[in-house]
């Protein structure tokens, strides 16, 4: 997840006043994407199996680790 400007190859979603930019091809593979803010950061869930590499232990100062 990162800040980005929409491109022709993206879909733009407005959810409760928040805008989300998602690559169209990625969205076709993921089907649905759930984003949740838990007070300490964001968690993402989708129909894709991202394995262990798809999870982030925490983000701070623009880096995850």
C-alpha positions as CSV (number, residue, x, y, z in Angstrom):
1,X,0.0,0.0,0.0
2,X,1.4,3.4,-1.0
3,X,0.4,6.9,-2.0
4,X,-0.1,7.2,-5.7
5,X,-1.8,9.3,-8.4
6,X,-4.3,7.5,-10.7
7,X,-3.2,6.3,-14.1
8,X,-5.2,5.1,-17.1
9,X,-4.4,1.5,-15.9
10,X,-6.0,2.1,-12.5
11,X,-9.5,2.0,-11.0
12,X,-10.4,4.7,-8.5
13,X,-12.7,3.9,-5.5
14,X,-14.2,6.4,-3.1
15,X,-15.1,4.8,0.2
16,X,-16.5,7.1,2.9
17,X,-14.6,10.0,1.5
18,X,-11.3,8.2,1.2
19,X,-9.9,7.6,-2.3
20,X,-8.2,4.4,-3.2
21,X,-6.3,3.8,-6.4
22,X,-5.9,0.1,-7.5
23,X,-4.3,-1.3,-10.6
24,X,-7.0,-2.8,-12.8
25,X,-5.1,-6.0,-13.5
26,X,-4.4,-6.5,-9.7
27,X,-8.0,-5.9,-8.9
28,X,-9.1,-8.5,-11.4
29,X,-6.9,-11.1,-9.6
30,X,-7.7,-10.0,-6.1
31,X,-11.5,-9.8,-6.7
32,X,-12.1,-8.0,-3.4
33,X,-9.7,-6.1,-1.1
34,X,-10.4,-5.4,2.6
35,X,-8.5,-2.6,4.3
36,X,-8.8,-2.2,8.0
37,X,-7.1,0.3,10.3
38,X,-6.5,-1.2,13.8
39,X,-5.1,1.8,15.6
40,X,-1.5,0.8,15.0
41,X,-1.6,0.5,11.2
42,X,-3.4,-1.0,8.3
43,X,-4.1,-4.7,7.5
44,X,-5.0,-5.8,4.0
45,X,-6.9,-9.0,3.0
46,X,-7.8,-10.2,-0.5
47,X,-8.5,-13.3,-2.4
48,X,-4.8,-13.6,-3.3
49,X,-2.5,-15.9,-1.4
50,X,0.5,-13.6,-0.7
51,X,2.3,-16.1,1.6
52,X,4.5,-14.8,4.4
53,X,5.9,-12.0,2.3
54,X,2.5,-10.4,2.0
55,X,2.4,-9.3,5.6
56,X,4.1,-6.4,7.3
57,X,5.1,-6.4,10.9
58,X,4.8,-2.7,11.2
59,X,5.5,0.5,9.3
60,X,7.3,3.5,10.6
61,X,9.0,6.4,8.8
62,X,8.1,5.0,5.4
63,X,9.7,1.6,6.0
64,X,8.2,-1.7,7.0
65,X,9.9,-4.4,8.9
